[in-house]
């Protein structure tokens, strides 16, 4: 059999922390906007509103968990060795 060459993705330069955060925030905003548009276009049916609320709550829980994780990591990094 003919072997395919291994192709690996290597970005020219990694994204900065600001760009990564902006991508996550904008992604969430776009999904929220899509959900609101779906509610408006579909007439606000019960299931669509319910799914929009569940999505919003999951984003809030994710954001809170991420913030706590970052804070704990920063505290550990800045801890003075004994």
mmCIF file of the N, C-alpha and C atoms, coordinates in Angstrom:
data_MODEL
# 
_entry.id   MODEL 
# 
loop_
_atom_site.group_PDB 
_atom_site.id 
_atom_site.type_symbol 
_atom_site.label_atom_id 
_atom_site.label_alt_id 
_atom_site.label_comp_id 
_atom_site.label_asym_id 
_atom_site.label_entity_id 
_atom_site.label_seq_id 
_atom_site.pdbx_PDB_ins_code 
_atom_site.Cartn_x 
_atom_site.Cartn_y 
_atom_site.Cartn_z 
_atom_site.occupancy 
_atom_site.B_iso_or_equiv 
_atom_site.pdbx_formal_charge 
_atom_site.auth_seq_id 
_atom_site.auth_comp_id 
_atom_site.auth_asym_id 
_atom_site.auth_atom_id 
_atom_site.pdbx_PDB_model_num 
ATOM 1   N N  . UNK A 1 1  ? 0.822   -1.181 0.000  1.00 0.00 ? 1  UNK A N  1 
ATOM 2   C CA . UNK A 1 1  ? 0.000   0.000  0.000  1.00 0.00 ? 1  UNK A CA 1 
ATOM 3   C C  . UNK A 1 1  ? 0.867   1.246  0.000  1.00 0.00 ? 1  UNK A C  1 
ATOM 4   N N  . UNK A 1 2  ? 0.314   2.277  -0.584 1.00 0.00 ? 2  UNK A N  1 
ATOM 5   C CA . UNK A 1 2  ? 1.025   3.554  -0.655 1.00 0.00 ? 2  UNK A CA 1 
ATOM 6   C C  . UNK A 1 2  ? 0.844   4.302  0.662  1.00 0.00 ? 2  UNK A C  1 
ATOM 7   N N  . UNK A 1 3  ? 1.952   4.603  1.329  1.00 0.00 ? 3  UNK A N  1 
ATOM 8   C CA . UNK A 1 3  ? 1.905   5.318  2.610  1.00 0.00 ? 3  UNK A CA 1 
ATOM 9   C C  . UNK A 1 3  ? 1.724   6.812  2.353  1.00 0.00 ? 3  UNK A C  1 
ATOM 10  N N  . UNK A 1 4  ? 0.814   7.410  3.097  1.00 0.00 ? 4  UNK A N  1 
ATOM 11  C CA . UNK A 1 4  ? 0.626   8.856  3.008  1.00 0.00 ? 4  UNK A CA 1 
ATOM 12  C C  . UNK A 1 4  ? 1.618   9.544  3.935  1.00 0.00 ? 4  UNK A C  1 
ATOM 13  N N  . UNK A 1 5  ? 2.149   10.690 3.511  1.00 0.00 ? 5  UNK A N  1 
ATOM 14  C CA . UNK A 1 5  ? 3.070   11.407 4.398  1.00 0.00 ? 5  UNK A CA 1 
ATOM 15  C C  . UNK A 1 5  ? 2.307   11.997 5.590  1.00 0.00 ? 5  UNK A C  1 
ATOM 16  N N  . UNK A 1 6  ? 2.984   12.071 6.705  1.00 0.00 ? 6  UNK A N  1 
ATOM 17  C CA . UNK A 1 6  ? 2.382   12.658 7.895  1.00 0.00 ? 6  UNK A CA 1 
ATOM 18  C C  . UNK A 1 6  ? 2.392   14.173 7.747  1.00 0.00 ? 6  UNK A C  1 
ATOM 19  N N  . UNK A 1 7  ? 1.209   14.770 7.871  1.00 0.00 ? 7  UNK A N  1 
ATOM 20  C CA . UNK A 1 7  ? 1.091   16.213 7.749  1.00 0.00 ? 7  UNK A CA 1 
ATOM 21  C C  . UNK A 1 7  ? 0.784   16.768 9.133  1.00 0.00 ? 7  UNK A C  1 
ATOM 22  N N  . UNK A 1 8  ? 1.603   17.697 9.579  1.00 0.00 ? 8  UNK A N  1 
ATOM 23  C CA . UNK A 1 8  ? 1.399   18.320 10.889 1.00 0.00 ? 8  UNK A CA 1 
ATOM 24  C C  . UNK A 1 8  ? 1.164   19.810 10.694 1.00 0.00 ? 8  UNK A C  1 
ATOM 25  N N  . UNK A 1 9  ? 0.201   20.306 11.447 1.00 0.00 ? 9  UNK A N  1 
ATOM 26  C CA . UNK A 1 9  ? -0.101  21.735 11.394 1.00 0.00 ? 9  UNK A CA 1 
ATOM 27  C C  . UNK A 1 9  ? 0.826   22.480 12.332 1.00 0.00 ? 9  UNK A C  1 
ATOM 28  N N  . UNK A 1 10 ? 1.489   23.481 11.800 1.00 0.00 ? 10 UNK A N  1 
ATOM 29  C CA . UNK A 1 10 ? 2.347   24.332 12.613 1.00 0.00 ? 10 UNK A CA 1 
ATOM 30  C C  . UNK A 1 10 ? 2.030   25.782 12.270 1.00 0.00 ? 10 UNK A C  1 
ATOM 31  N N  . UNK A 1 11 ? 1.406   26.509 13.207 1.00 0.00 ? 11 UNK A N  1 
ATOM 32  C CA . UNK A 1 11 ? 1.088   27.906 12.912 1.00 0.00 ? 11 UNK A CA 1 
ATOM 33  C C  . UNK A 1 11 ? 2.365   28.726 12.756 1.00 0.00 ? 11 UNK A C  1 
ATOM 34  N N  . UNK A 1 12 ? 2.272   29.783 11.964 1.00 0.00 ? 12 UNK A N  1 
ATOM 35  C CA . UNK A 1 12 ? 3.450   30.627 11.764 1.00 0.00 ? 12 UNK A CA 1 
ATOM 36  C C  . UNK A 1 12 ? 3.855   31.308 13.062 1.00 0.00 ? 12 UNK A C  1 
ATOM 37  N N  . UNK A 1 13 ? 2.865   31.694 13.863 1.00 0.00 ? 13 UNK A N  1 
ATOM 38  C CA . UNK A 1 13 ? 3.132   32.217 15.202 1.00 0.00 ? 13 UNK A CA 1 
ATOM 39  C C  . UNK A 1 13 ? 1.896   31.944 16.049 1.00 0.00 ? 13 UNK A C  1 
ATOM 40  N N  . UNK A 1 14 ? 2.080   31.636 17.307 1.00 0.00 ? 14 UNK A N  1 
ATOM 41  C CA . UNK A 1 14 ? 0.921   31.355 18.157 1.00 0.00 ? 14 UNK A CA 1 
ATOM 42  C C  . UNK A 1 14 ? 0.102   32.616 18.428 1.00 0.00 ? 14 UNK A C  1 
ATOM 43  N N  . UNK A 1 15 ? -1.176  32.426 18.683 1.00 0.00 ? 15 UNK A N  1 
ATOM 44  C CA . UNK A 1 15 ? -2.050  33.558 18.990 1.00 0.00 ? 15 UNK A CA 1 
ATOM 45  C C  . UNK A 1 15 ? -1.726  34.087 20.379 1.00 0.00 ? 15 UNK A C  1 
ATOM 46  N N  . UNK A 1 16 ? -1.840  35.394 20.529 1.00 0.00 ? 16 UNK A N  1 
ATOM 47  C CA . UNK A 1 16 ? -1.587  35.998 21.834 1.00 0.00 ? 16 UNK A CA 1 
ATOM 48  C C  . UNK A 1 16 ? -2.758  35.689 22.774 1.00 0.00 ? 16 UNK A C  1 
ATOM 49  N N  . UNK A 1 17 ? -2.531  35.909 24.049 1.00 0.00 ? 17 UNK A N  1 
ATOM 50  C CA . UNK A 1 17 ? -3.577  35.656 25.037 1.00 0.00 ? 17 UNK A CA 1 
ATOM 51  C C  . UNK A 1 17 ? -4.790  36.536 24.762 1.00 0.00 ? 17 UNK A C  1 
ATOM 52  N N  . UNK A 1 18 ? -4.554  37.784 24.351 1.00 0.00 ? 18 UNK A N  1 
ATOM 53  C CA . UNK A 1 18 ? -5.644  38.708 24.047 1.00 0.00 ? 18 UNK A CA 1 
ATOM 54  C C  . UNK A 1 18 ? -6.484  38.202 22.887 1.00 0.00 ? 18 UNK A C  1 
ATOM 55  N N  . UNK A 1 19 ? -5.826  37.682 21.855 1.00 0.00 ? 19 UNK A N  1 
ATOM 56  C CA . UNK A 1 19 ? -6.557  37.165 20.699 1.00 0.00 ? 19 UNK A CA 1 
ATOM 57  C C  . UNK A 1 19 ? -7.382  35.932 21.071 1.00 0.00 ? 19 UNK A C  1 
ATOM 58  N N  . UNK A 1 20 ? -6.846  35.075 21.916 1.00 0.00 ? 20 UNK A N  1 
ATOM 59  C CA . UNK A 1 20 ? -7.571  33.871 22.329 1.00 0.00 ? 20 UNK A CA 1 
ATOM 60  C C  . UNK A 1 20 ? -8.801  34.255 23.147 1.00 0.00 ? 20 UNK A C  1 
ATOM 61  N N  . UNK A 1 21 ? -8.632  35.183 24.081 1.00 0.00 ? 21 UNK A N  1 
ATOM 62  C CA . UNK A 1 21 ? -9.761  35.637 24.898 1.00 0.00 ? 21 UNK A CA 1 
ATOM 63  C C  . UNK A 1 21 ? -10.815 36.298 24.014 1.00 0.00 ? 21 UNK A C  1 
ATOM 64  N N  . UNK A 1 22 ? -10.376 37.134 23.087 1.00 0.00 ? 22 UNK A N  1 
ATOM 65  C CA . UNK A 1 22 ? -11.319 37.796 22.180 1.00 0.00 ? 22 UNK A CA 1 
ATOM 66  C C  . UNK A 1 22 ? -12.088 36.778 21.347 1.00 0.00 ? 22 UNK A C  1 
ATOM 67  N N  . UNK A 1 23 ? -11.417 35.736 20.896 1.00 0.00 ? 23 UNK A N  1 
ATOM 68  C CA . UNK A 1 23 ? -12.088 34.699 20.107 1.00 0.00 ? 23 UNK A CA 1 
ATOM 69  C C  . UNK A 1 23 ? -13.161 33.997 20.923 1.00 0.00 ? 23 UNK A C  1 
ATOM 70  N N  . UNK A 1 24 ? -12.864 33.682 22.189 1.00 0.00 ? 24 UNK A N  1 
ATOM 71  C CA . UNK A 1 24 ? -13.857 33.031 23.041 1.00 0.00 ? 24 UNK A CA 1 
ATOM 72  C C  . UNK A 1 24 ? -15.041 33.947 23.319 1.00 0.00 ? 24 UNK A C  1 
ATOM 73  N N  . UNK A 1 25 ? -14.760 35.202 23.621 1.00 0.00 ? 25 UNK A N  1 
ATOM 74  C CA . UNK A 1 25 ? -15.840 36.140 23.925 1.00 0.00 ? 25 UNK A CA 1 
ATOM 75  C C  . UNK A 1 25 ? -16.707 36.381 22.697 1.00 0.00 ? 25 UNK A C  1 
ATOM 76  N N  . UNK A 1 26 ? -16.077 36.638 21.558 1.00 0.00 ? 26 UNK A N  1 
ATOM 77  C CA . UNK A 1 26 ? -16.843 36.880 20.336 1.00 0.00 ? 26 UNK A CA 1 
ATOM 78  C C  . UNK A 1 26 ? -17.622 35.639 19.905 1.00 0.00 ? 26 UNK A C  1 
ATOM 79  N N  . UNK A 1 27 ? -17.028 34.477 20.093 1.00 0.00 ? 27 UNK A N  1 
ATOM 80  C CA . UNK A 1 27 ? -17.742 33.233 19.766 1.00 0.00 ? 27 UNK A CA 1 
ATOM 81  C C  . UNK A 1 27 ? -19.007 33.089 20.586 1.00 0.00 ? 27 UNK A C  1 
ATOM 82  N N  . UNK A 1 28 ? -18.907 33.369 21.885 1.00 0.00 ? 28 UNK A N  1 
ATOM 83  C CA . UNK A 1 28 ? -20.086 33.301 22.747 1.00 0.00 ? 28 UNK A CA 1 
ATOM 84  C C  . UNK A 1 28 ? -21.139 34.324 22.362 1.00 0.00 ? 28 UNK A C  1 
ATOM 85  N N  . UNK A 1 29 ? -20.670 35.528 22.004 1.00 0.00 ? 29 UNK A N  1 
ATOM 86  C CA . UNK A 1 29 ? -21.612 36.568 21.599 1.00 0.00 ? 29 UNK A CA 1 
ATOM 87  C C  . UNK A 1 29 ? -22.332 36.198 20.302 1.00 0.00 ? 29 UNK A C  1 
ATOM 88  N N  . UNK A 1 30 ? -21.606 35.608 19.359 1.00 0.00 ? 30 UNK A N  1 
ATOM 89  C CA . UNK A 1 30 ? -22.236 35.196 18.104 1.00 0.00 ? 30 UNK A CA 1 
ATOM 90  C C  . UNK A 1 30 ? -23.268 34.089 18.332 1.00 0.00 ? 30 UNK A C  1 
ATOM 91  N N  . UNK A 1 31 ? -22.939 33.125 19.190 1.00 0.00 ? 31 UNK A N  1 
ATOM 92  C CA . UNK A 1 31 ? -23.895 32.060 19.491 1.00 0.00 ? 31 UNK A CA 1 
ATOM 93  C C  . UNK A 1 31 ? -25.130 32.611 20.184 1.00 0.00 ? 31 UNK A C  1 
ATOM 94  N N  . UNK A 1 32 ? -24.936 33.557 21.092 1.00 0.00 ? 32 UNK A N  1 
ATOM 95  C CA . UNK A 1 32 ? -26.074 34.170 21.770 1.00 0.00 ? 32 UNK A CA 1 
ATOM 96  C C  . UNK A 1 32 ? -26.942 34.934 20.777 1.00 0.00 ? 32 UNK A C  1 
ATOM 97  N N  . UNK A 1 33 ? -26.302 35.680 19.891 1.00 0.00 ? 33 UNK A N  1 
ATOM 98  C CA . UNK A 1 33 ? -27.051 36.415 18.867 1.00 0.00 ? 33 UNK A CA 1 
ATOM 99  C C  . UNK A 1 33 ? -27.813 35.448 17.960 1.00 0.00 ? 33 UNK A C  1 
ATOM 100 N N  . UNK A 1 34 ? -27.200 34.340 17.606 1.00 0.00 ? 34 UNK A N  1 
ATOM 101 C CA . UNK A 1 34 ? -27.886 33.346 16.771 1.00 0.00 ? 34 UNK A CA 1 
ATOM 102 C C  . UNK A 1 34 ? -29.098 32.778 17.510 1.00 0.00 ? 34 UNK A C  1 
ATOM 103 N N  . UNK A 1 35 ? -28.955 32.551 18.803 1.00 0.00 ? 35 UNK A N  1 
ATOM 104 C CA . UNK A 1 35 ? -30.090 32.045 19.584 1.00 0.00 ? 35 UNK A CA 1 
ATOM 105 C C  . UNK A 1 35 ? -31.225 33.039 19.653 1.00 0.00 ? 35 UNK A C  1 
ATOM 106 N N  . UNK A 1 36 ? -30.890 34.313 19.860 1.00 0.00 ? 36 UNK A N  1 
ATOM 107 C CA . UNK A 1 36 ? -31.932 35.349 19.909 1.00 0.00 ? 36 UNK A CA 1 
ATOM 108 C C  . UNK A 1 36 ? -32.624 35.460 18.559 1.00 0.00 ? 36 UNK A C  1 
ATOM 109 N N  . UNK A 1 37 ? -31.854 35.428 17.480 1.00 0.00 ? 37 UNK A N  1 
ATOM 110 C CA . UNK A 1 37 ? -32.451 35.491 16.135 1.00 0.00 ? 37 UNK A CA 1 
ATOM 111 C C  . UNK A 1 37 ? -33.356 34.288 15.905 1.00 0.00 ? 37 UNK A C  1 
ATOM 112 N N  . UNK A 1 38 ? -32.947 33.112 16.369 1.00 0.00 ? 38 UNK A N  1 
ATOM 113 C CA . UNK A 1 38 ? -33.785 31.917 16.214 1.00 0.00 ? 38 UNK A CA 1 
ATOM 114 C C  . UNK A 1 38 ? -35.091 32.072 16.978 1.00 0.00 ? 38 UNK A C  1 
ATOM 115 N N  . UNK A 1 39 ? -35.024 32.632 18.184 1.00 0.00 ? 39 UNK A N  1 
ATOM 116 C CA . UNK A 1 39 ? -36.253 32.838 18.965 1.00 0.00 ? 39 UNK A CA 1 
ATOM 117 C C  . UNK A 1 39 ? -37.179 33.803 18.232 1.00 0.00 ? 39 UNK A C  1 
ATOM 118 N N  . UNK A 1 40 ? -36.608 34.871 17.682 1.00 0.00 ? 40 UNK A N  1 
ATOM 119 C CA . UNK A 1 40 ? -37.431 35.858 16.978 1.00 0.00 ? 40 UNK A CA 1 
ATOM 120 C C  . UNK A 1 40 ? -38.037 35.248 15.716 1.00 0.00 ? 40 UNK A C  1 
ATOM 121 N N  . UNK A 1 41 ? -37.223 34.548 14.933 1.00 0.00 ? 41 UNK A N  1 
ATOM 122 C CA . UNK A 1 41 ? -37.716 34.006 13.663 1.00 0.00 ? 41 UNK A CA 1 
ATOM 123 C C  . UNK A 1 41 ? -38.667 32.831 13.846 1.00 0.00 ? 41 UNK A C  1 
ATOM 124 N N  . UNK A 1 42 ? -38.460 32.031 14.883 1.00 0.00 ? 42 UNK A N  1 
ATOM 125 C CA . UNK A 1 42 ? -39.319 30.866 15.095 1.00 0.00 ? 42 UNK A CA 1 
ATOM 126 C C  . UNK A 1 42 ? -40.509 31.172 15.997 1.00 0.00 ? 42 UNK A C  1 
ATOM 127 N N  . UNK A 1 43 ? -40.677 32.422 16.341 1.00 0.00 ? 43 UNK A N  1 
ATOM 128 C CA . UNK A 1 43 ? -41.852 32.808 17.098 1.00 0.00 ? 43 UNK A CA 1 
ATOM 129 C C  . UNK A 1 43 ? -41.736 32.566 18.591 1.00 0.00 ? 43 UNK A C  1 
ATOM 130 N N  . UNK A 1 44 ? -40.564 32.327 19.093 1.00 0.00 ? 44 UNK A N  1 
ATOM 131 C CA . UNK A 1 44 ? -40.390 32.164 20.530 1.00 0.00 ? 44 UNK A CA 1 
ATOM 132 C C  . UNK A 1 44 ? -41.046 30.919 21.085 1.00 0.00 ? 44 UNK A C  1 
ATOM 133 N N  . UNK A 1 45 ? -40.944 29.812 20.402 1.00 0.00 ? 45 UNK A N  1 
ATOM 134 C CA . UNK A 1 45 ? -41.527 28.585 20.914 1.00 0.00 ? 45 UNK A CA 1 
ATOM 135 C C  . UNK A 1 45 ? -40.857 28.187 22.224 1.00 0.00 ? 45 UNK A C  1 
ATOM 136 N N  . UNK A 1 46 ? -41.549 27.409 23.016 1.00 0.00 ? 46 UNK A N  1 
ATOM 137 C CA . UNK A 1 46 ? -41.078 27.027 24.346 1.00 0.00 ? 46 UNK A CA 1 
ATOM 138 C C  . UNK A 1 46 ? -39.707 26.361 24.290 1.00 0.00 ? 46 UNK A C  1 
ATOM 139 N N  . UNK A 1 47 ? -39.515 25.417 23.387 1.00 0.00 ? 47 UNK A N  1 
ATOM 140 C CA . UNK A 1 47 ? -38.267 24.649 23.354 1.00 0.00 ? 47 UNK A CA 1 
ATOM 141 C C  . UNK A 1 47 ? -37.086 25.534 22.960 1.00 0.00 ? 47 UNK A C  1 
ATOM 142 N N  . UNK A 1 48 ? -37.289 26.470 22.039 1.00 0.00 ? 48 UNK A N  1 
ATOM 143 C CA . UNK A 1 48 ? -36.201 27.347 21.610 1.00 0.00 ? 48 UNK A CA 1 
ATOM 144 C C  . UNK A 1 48 ? -35.806 28.277 22.746 1.00 0.00 ? 48 UNK A C  1 
ATOM 145 N N  . UNK A 1 49 ? -36.795 28.828 23.454 1.00 0.00 ? 49 UNK A N  1 
ATOM 146 C CA . UNK A 1 49 ? -36.487 29.683 24.609 1.00 0.00 ? 49 UNK A CA 1 
ATOM 147 C C  . UNK A 1 49 ? -35.774 28.884 25.687 1.00 0.00 ? 49 UNK A C  1 
ATOM 148 N N  . UNK A 1 50 ? -36.223 27.665 25.926 1.00 0.00 ? 50 UNK A N  1 
ATOM 149 C CA . UNK A 1 50 ? -35.600 26.805 26.935 1.00 0.00 ? 50 UNK A CA 1 
ATOM 150 C C  . UNK A 1 50 ? -34.142 26.520 26.564 1.00 0.00 ? 50 UNK A C  1 
ATOM 151 N N  . UNK A 1 51 ? -33.890 26.193 25.321 1.00 0.00 ? 51 UNK A N  1 
ATOM 152 C CA . UNK A 1 51 ? -32.524 25.927 24.877 1.00 0.00 ? 51 UNK A CA 1 
ATOM 153 C C  . UNK A 1 51 ? -31.645 27.175 24.991 1.00 0.00 ? 51 UNK A C  1 
ATOM 154 N N  . UNK A 1 52 ? -32.204 28.341 24.715 1.00 0.00 ? 52 UNK A N  1 
ATOM 155 C CA . UNK A 1 52 ? -31.446 29.585 24.847 1.00 0.00 ? 52 UNK A CA 1 
ATOM 156 C C  . UNK A 1 52 ? -31.070 29.840 26.305 1.00 0.00 ? 52 UNK A C  1 
ATOM 157 N N  . UNK A 1 53 ? -31.995 29.583 27.219 1.00 0.00 ? 53 UNK A N  1 
ATOM 158 C CA . UNK A 1 53 ? -31.717 29.760 28.646 1.00 0.00 ? 53 UNK A CA 1 
ATOM 159 C C  . UNK A 1 53 ? -30.664 28.759 29.107 1.00 0.00 ? 53 UNK A C  1 
ATOM 160 N N  . UNK A 1 54 ? -30.778 27.513 28.680 1.00 0.00 ? 54 UNK A N  1 
ATOM 161 C CA . UNK A 1 54 ? -29.801 26.490 29.062 1.00 0.00 ? 54 UNK A CA 1 
ATOM 162 C C  . UNK A 1 54 ? -28.415 26.857 28.538 1.00 0.00 ? 54 UNK A C  1 
ATOM 163 N N  . UNK A 1 55 ? -28.342 27.347 27.327 1.00 0.00 ? 55 UNK A N  1 
ATOM 164 C CA . UNK A 1 55 ? -27.057 27.762 26.754 1.00 0.00 ? 55 UNK A CA 1 
ATOM 165 C C  . UNK A 1 55 ? -26.462 28.924 27.538 1.00 0.00 ? 55 UNK A C  1 
ATOM 166 N N  . UNK A 1 56 ? -27.275 29.900 27.879 1.00 0.00 ? 56 UNK A N  1 
ATOM 167 C CA . UNK A 1 56 ? -26.781 31.051 28.635 1.00 0.00 ? 56 UNK A CA 1 
ATOM 168 C C  . UNK A 1 56 ? -26.276 30.623 30.013 1.00 0.00 ? 56 UNK A C  1 
ATOM 169 N N  . UNK A 1 57 ? -27.014 29.762 30.688 1.00 0.00 ? 57 UNK A N  1 
ATOM 170 C CA . UNK A 1 57 ? -26.591 29.295 32.009 1.00 0.00 ? 57 UNK A CA 1 
ATOM 171 C C  . UNK A 1 57 ? -25.297 28.492 31.903 1.00 0.00 ? 57 UNK A C  1 
ATOM 172 N N  . UNK A 1 58 ? -25.173 27.665 30.880 1.00 0.00 ? 58 UNK A N  1 
ATOM 173 C CA . UNK A 1 58 ? -23.951 26.872 30.733 1.00 0.00 ? 58 UNK A CA 1 
ATOM 174 C C  . UNK A 1 58 ? -22.751 27.775 30.477 1.00 0.00 ? 58 UNK A C  1 
ATOM 175 N N  . UNK A 1 59 ? -22.932 28.859 29.716 1.00 0.00 ? 59 UNK A N  1 
ATOM 176 C CA . UNK A 1 59 ? -21.839 29.809 29.491 1.00 0.00 ? 59 UNK A CA 1 
ATOM 177 C C  . UNK A 1 59 ? -21.451 30.504 30.789 1.00 0.00 ? 59 UNK A C  1 
ATOM 178 N N  . UNK A 1 60 ? -22.435 30.856 31.613 1.00 0.00 ? 60 UNK A N  1 
ATOM 179 C CA . UNK A 1 60 ? -22.131 31.497 32.896 1.00 0.00 ? 60 UNK A CA 1 
ATOM 180 C C  . UNK A 1 60 ? -21.358 30.554 33.814 1.00 0.00 ? 60 UNK A C  1 
ATOM 181 N N  . UNK A 1 61 ? -21.773 29.293 33.864 1.00 0.00 ? 61 UNK A N  1 
ATOM 182 C CA . UNK A 1 61 ? -21.064 28.314 34.694 1.00 0.00 ? 61 UNK A CA 1 
ATOM 183 C C  . UNK A 1 61 ? -19.652 28.100 34.160 1.00 0.00 ? 61 UNK A C  1 
ATOM 184 N N  . UNK A 1 62 ? -19.514 27.994 32.843 1.00 0.00 ? 62 UNK A N  1 
ATOM 185 C CA . UNK A 1 62 ? -18.196 27.833 32.235 1.00 0.00 ? 62 UNK A CA 1 
ATOM 186 C C  . UNK A 1 62 ? -17.306 29.022 32.550 1.00 0.00 ? 62 UNK A C  1 
ATOM 187 N N  . UNK A 1 63 ? -17.838 30.228 32.412 1.00 0.00 ? 63 UNK A N  1 
ATOM 188 C CA . UNK A 1 63 ? -17.055 31.425 32.681 1.00 0.00 ? 63 UNK A CA 1 
ATOM 189 C C  . UNK A 1 63 ? -16.616 31.506 34.128 1.00 0.00 ? 63 UNK A C  1 
ATOM 190 N N  . UNK A 1 64 ? -17.526 31.187 35.047 1.00 0.00 ? 64 UNK A N  1 
ATOM 191 C CA . UNK A 1 64 ? -17.180 31.215 36.472 1.00 0.00 ? 64 UNK A CA 1 
ATOM 192 C C  . UNK A 1 64 ? -16.115 30.178 36.794 1.00 0.00 ? 64 UNK A C  1 
ATOM 193 N N  . UNK A 1 65 ? -16.256 28.990 36.252 1.00 0.00 ? 65 UNK A N  1 
ATOM 194 C CA . UNK A 1 65 ? -15.273 27.930 36.480 1.00 0.00 ? 65 UNK A CA 1 
ATOM 195 C C  . UNK A 1 65 ? -13.921 28.313 35.912 1.00 0.00 ? 65 UNK A C  1 
ATOM 196 N N  . UNK A 1 66 ? -13.908 28.880 34.729 1.00 0.00 ? 66 UNK A N  1 
ATOM 197 C CA . UNK A 1 66 ? -12.665 29.313 34.102 1.00 0.00 ? 66 UNK A CA 1 
ATOM 198 C C  . UNK A 1 66 ? -11.997 30.412 34.921 1.00 0.00 ? 66 UNK A C  1 
ATOM 199 N N  . UNK A 1 67 ? -12.785 31.368 35.410 1.00 0.00 ? 67 UNK A N  1 
ATOM 200 C CA . UNK A 1 67 ? -12.225 32.455 36.213 1.00 0.00 ? 67 UNK A CA 1 
ATOM 201 C C  . UNK A 1 67 ? -11.614 31.921 37.507 1.00 0.00 ? 67 UNK A C  1 
ATOM 202 N N  . UNK A 1 68 ? -12.301 30.993 38.167 1.00 0.00 ? 68 UNK A N  1 
ATOM 203 C CA . UNK A 1 68 ? -11.770 30.415 39.402 1.00 0.00 ? 68 UNK A CA 1 
ATOM 204 C C  . UNK A 1 68 ? -10.486 29.638 39.108 1.00 0.00 ? 68 UNK A C  1 
ATOM 205 N N  . UNK A 1 69 ? -10.473 28.883 38.020 1.00 0.00 ? 69 UNK A N  1 
ATOM 206 C CA . UNK A 1 69 ? -9.278  28.135 37.648 1.00 0.00 ? 69 UNK A CA 1 
ATOM 207 C C  . UNK A 1 69 ? -8.094  29.038 37.363 1.00 0.00 ? 69 UNK A C  1 
ATOM 208 N N  . UNK A 1 70 ? -8.335  30.121 36.658 1.00 0.00 ? 70 UNK A N  1 
ATOM 209 C CA . UNK A 1 70 ? -7.256  31.064 36.357 1.00 0.00 ? 70 UNK A CA 1 
ATOM 210 C C  . UNK A 1 70 ? -6.745  31.708 37.640 1.00 0.00 ? 70 UNK A C  1 
ATOM 211 N N  . UNK A 1 71 ? -7.671  32.095 38.519 1.00 0.00 ? 71 UNK A N  1 
ATOM 212 C CA . UNK A 1 71 ? -7.267  32.725 39.784 1.00 0.00 ? 71 UNK A CA 1 
ATOM 213 C C  . UNK A 1 71 ? -6.443  31.764 40.632 1.00 0.00 ? 71 UNK A C  1 
ATOM 214 N N  . UNK A 1 72 ? -6.862  30.507 40.716 1.00 0.00 ? 72 UNK A N  1 
ATOM 215 C CA . UNK A 1 72 ? -6.110  29.528 41.494 1.00 0.00 ? 72 UNK A CA 1 
ATOM 216 C C  . UNK A 1 72 ? -4.733  29.277 40.892 1.00 0.00 ? 72 UNK A C  1 
ATOM 217 N N  . UNK A 1 73 ? -4.664  29.235 39.579 1.00 0.00 ? 73 UNK A N  1 
ATOM 218 C CA . UNK A 1 73 ? -3.372  29.013 38.923 1.00 0.00 ? 73 UNK A CA 1 
ATOM 219 C C  . UNK A 1 73 ? -2.440  30.195 39.158 1.00 0.00 ? 73 UNK A C  1 
ATOM 220 N N  . UNK A 1 74 ? -2.963  31.406 39.044 1.00 0.00 ? 74 UNK A N  1 
ATOM 221 C CA . UNK A 1 74 ? -2.134  32.594 39.278 1.00 0.00 ? 74 UNK A CA 1 
ATOM 222 C C  . UNK A 1 74 ? -1.642  32.645 40.721 1.00 0.00 ? 74 UNK A C  1 
ATOM 223 N N  . UNK A 1 75 ? -2.494  32.267 41.652 1.00 0.00 ? 75 UNK A N  1 
ATOM 224 C CA . UNK A 1 75 ? -2.086  32.245 43.058 1.00 0.00 ? 75 UNK A CA 1 
ATOM 225 C C  . UNK A 1 75 ? -0.966  31.239 43.271 1.00 0.00 ? 75 UNK A C  1 
ATOM 226 N N  . UNK A 1 76 ? -1.066  30.100 42.604 1.00 0.00 ? 76 UNK A N  1 
ATOM 227 C CA . UNK A 1 76 ? -0.034  29.074 42.738 1.00 0.00 ? 76 UNK A CA 1 
ATOM 228 C C  . UNK A 1 76 ? 1.275   29.524 42.102 1.00 0.00 ? 76 UNK A C  1 
ATOM 229 N N  . UNK A 1 77 ? 1.204   30.209 40.964 1.00 0.00 ? 77 UNK A N  1 
ATOM 230 C CA . UNK A 1 77 ? 2.399   30.678 40.275 1.00 0.00 ? 77 UNK A CA 1 
ATOM 231 C C  . UNK A 1 77 ? 3.121   31.740 41.098 1.00 0.00 ? 77 UNK A C  1 
ATOM 232 N N  . UNK A 1 78 ? 2.341   32.614 41.727 1.00 0.00 ? 78 UNK A N  1 
ATOM 233 C CA . UNK A 1 78 ? 2.936   33.718 42.470 1.00 0.00 ? 78 UNK A CA 1 
ATOM 234 C C  . UNK A 1 78 ? 3.280   33.358 43.929 1.00 0.00 ? 78 UNK A C  1 
ATOM 235 N N  . UNK A 1 79 ? 3.027   32.146 44.318 1.00 0.00 ? 79 UNK A N  1 
ATOM 236 C CA . UNK A 1 79 ? 3.324   31.741 45.697 1.00 0.00 ? 79 UNK A CA 1 
ATOM 237 C C  . UNK A 1 79 ? 4.846   31.742 45.907 1.00 0.00 ? 79 UNK A C  1 
ATOM 238 N N  . UNK A 1 80 ? 5.238   32.266 47.008 1.00 0.00 ? 80 UNK A N  1 
ATOM 239 C CA . UNK A 1 80 ? 6.662   32.350 47.350 1.00 0.00 ? 80 UNK A CA 1 
ATOM 240 C C  . UNK A 1 80 ? 7.093   31.002 47.899 1.00 0.00 ? 80 UNK A C  1 
ATOM 241 N N  . UNK A 1 81 ? 8.196   30.413 47.344 1.00 0.00 ? 81 UNK A N  1 
ATOM 242 C CA . UNK A 1 81 ? 8.638   29.121 47.865 1.00 0.00 ? 81 UNK A CA 1 
ATOM 243 C C  . UNK A 1 81 ? 9.169   29.261 49.298 1.00 0.00 ? 81 UNK A C  1 
ATOM 244 N N  . UNK A 1 82 ? 8.921   28.245 50.101 1.00 0.00 ? 82 UNK A N  1 
ATOM 245 C CA . UNK A 1 82 ? 9.366   28.270 51.511 1.00 0.00 ? 82 UNK A CA 1 
ATOM 246 C C  . UNK A 1 82 ? 10.831  27.984 51.623 1.00 0.00 ? 82 UNK A C  1 
# 
